[in-house]
Amino acid sequence: MYQALYRKWRPRQFDDVVGQGHITDTLKRQVELGRLSHAYLFTGTRGTGKTSCAKILSKAINCEHPQQGNPCNQCASCVGIDSGAILDVLELDAASNNGVDQVRALRDEAVYTPAAVKKRVYIIDEVHMLSTPAFNALLKILEEPPEHLMFILATTELHKVPATIKSRCQQFSFKRILPQEIELRLHYVAEQEGLRLTDDAASLLARLAEGGLRDALSLLDQCIGASEEVTEETVLQVLGLAGNLEISRMLEYMIAGDVSQTLAQLAKLYREGKDMSALLGELSALLRDVLLYRTAPQGGEALLSGGYEEGTLRLFAKRLNSAELYQMLSVLQQASAELVRSSNRRTDVELCLIKLCERTLSATPEALLARITRLEQQLTQGEFTPSQPKPSQNDRTQRDDHKPMAEDPPWDVPVPPAPQPKVPPVPSVQREETLVKNQRAETVQSPLPVAVGQGKSQADFKQFVAGLRGKLMPSAYTFLAKPSFVTGVFEEQALMLYVDSDMTKNILIKANAQDILAQEAERFTGRKLQVHLHVGKPEELPSPKTEDKLTDLLKLGQQFDNITIR
């Protein structure tokens, strides 16, 4: 008669237990030294080895020829316990024997000495299912049992076990088995059974087991009958996981914002009989795995659902940040909760998917936070720079506000001087006197700061900004390098920075640009300058005069300052 793999390959000694070395080593040591407790409490998730270790411990303490804490599995005691012929080692299911009467009967029988072995052992599985009166009936004998009696309790829900029971037991917590350890065990079992199991299939089965070796062996047993060789495609086909590829493809369309392809994929799954509630659940499971992989790529492996490859999770984790994943999961969870009361489930799912494709349709705080986080990430990585709006025809003709437009020439291009009005010719002496008076008038005017982009200081500031590359954050340097966003003015004791908006100002403040600019400005100019940020543009400043042949004439006219023309 065929026997299931998880029963056939159940551990028979402590060394066969996978992934629980912190427990098996302790139990072996206690058996060797004879320092055994009268009650043990094994806790942990399903398929991690709780009941197996309980049976191995019951054999080890009654074995006639123990081997370094392990049972020999050959003596009469070990063989009788394995076959169930020895009634002194009794395994009870608390789910079906949870009444106080059953516990009282057990308590009355426990006082009798064992007939065939050294100690009478009661293994109570799923002990949390006992009723409150049953727990109370178990307390006294559990606290002070006879010397020939041992209790081994096992449960998957420790929080339901009363504290009075916990305090009377040695507690051992069984952890989830790592996928790598499950994969090695699957290869060993397949080799012993003469099966061909590929590495990809073993890895997929190990992830699907969710930390339980029994589940992994059961899944392998299910896939054996499909083909002579168990491959990844076989596992996906037999276990009905081919739909996970469709879910991954749908998420690809959602990230790209392709509404039509997303709805087409939904229609395809709907025609194939996919339940709408199950669809949202699978999407939530995928996004949950991506969030766990992004948050804890190493420590969170045991928490993954196992239905998706690591490469798929890595790809999505790079394209979605934590805020976006949180927002998408929130939308899916809300839609799943409302789907129960929906009269048209398909329409509600379509609206949910459209909202996930078009992020601007959601005005929740989570959606706004996700969009802001995406913008900050793009600014930090230099992938995005805000663009100026394109001016209208009226803005091109009327520029009274003197704001730079999107089609204006860059500020670092010298602006040609405006044409001067023609003046009638004057006598040479009178012309020289007029030029001298104009020069005097210009020298009397108070000096104004020179704006970046005008005159000779433009090249100096451009050189100054170029030297900041690598010293500022990429987002701050991107704005400083564009005169349309930041305008710099060197003054006597300060470097004035005029920015186009509050967003630009906040970015420079957030990047600590002021302190770095002050240090670099002192190094560049040779004097200590303070850096000030202002929103707006500096006042229009006159273009500096360029020297030409008139300069020589003006210098020549300076020697006639004391000459009076009559």
C-alpha angles and dihedrals in degrees: 000000000000115000123204115254095239090056096041094049098040111140114264098186136025094259090061094058110105123222099356102094093135088064104034093050091054094048092048090051092050092050092050093049095039091235096136125159123228093232135030130188116203116193133179145097124304121289097018098115107267099133092037092056090047091056093044090051091050089053094044095055091048098038116122093210109027117187113213092320095318123109116247093226089211107078123090093258095053094044092046093049092049092050095042093239094123108076094191089080105060128180116204131189109221091198091070098027101046101125127106091241093061091050091049091052090049090050092051092051094046094072092068117092118244117266103207108018140041098254136026109230127196115196109194111191121201090012092175088075092071116110122244094256089049091053090049091051090051095050101080099047091041090056098046109018124168117269092254094055131087130177123206113187123191129190142162094204109055094172090068093058112094118246090237089063094045093052091057096052140065103242123215121184117211113210129210113275114246117248091239092058092046090050092054091049091050091053090050093050092045091051092050091048093048094245128145109230120174122219093243092052092048091049092050093048090049091054093046091052090068094214098317119115093195091058091049092053091046091052091048090050089052093052096048095079095054098070143344091256122045108220133167091262090052092053093048092048098044096043094043095242097132087101090069089073089055091050090051090050090050091053089051089057091046093052090049090050092238102153096176095054091045092053091044090054090049091051090051093052090045091055090050090057100258112163113236094224091050089050092057089045092054091047089051091049091051094048090046090054090048091050092049092047091050094045099041111011093173110025095042097061093101090054097055119107091232096223095111133056122249091242091057092050091047092052094051092043090058093050098044127052124213094261092054092047091049092050094048092048090049091053092048093048092050092048091048091052093049093045091078091067096038122121093198109034097177093054092050091050091049091052090049092052092046089053090052092050095046105047092184091067091070117073097179119127089249092055093048091048090051092052093047091049090051091051092049091050092051092047092049093050093044092241095125137038122182112250127220116243115259110255122238125236092263091051090055093055100037113050102155092139090059092221116153112253128215092255097044116117115261115275093239091066111093111249112230114241117258115257113267120230116253116254127198115257116263131195115283096249093046090047091054091049091051092050091050092051092049090050091051091050092052093049091051093058116099114256117255127205115263115238123223110263095036125093129326097334089067093074091045094053092043089054089047093053092045089058090058094068110123093013097079132050112272092246093053094045091049091059095042092052092057113072090199088070103031128029118191127205122187113214132174097271104008146044107226116207116195111195128193099230146004090257091062091046092051091049092053091047092047091050092052088237095152096066093046092046091051092053094045093045091054090050092046099046101028093235134086112260132183119223119226128184122211131175110231140039127293119251117276108273127201116256112253117253118255119219117247137148092301089069091066091050091050091051089049091051093055090079090062095058092111096044117105116211115217 
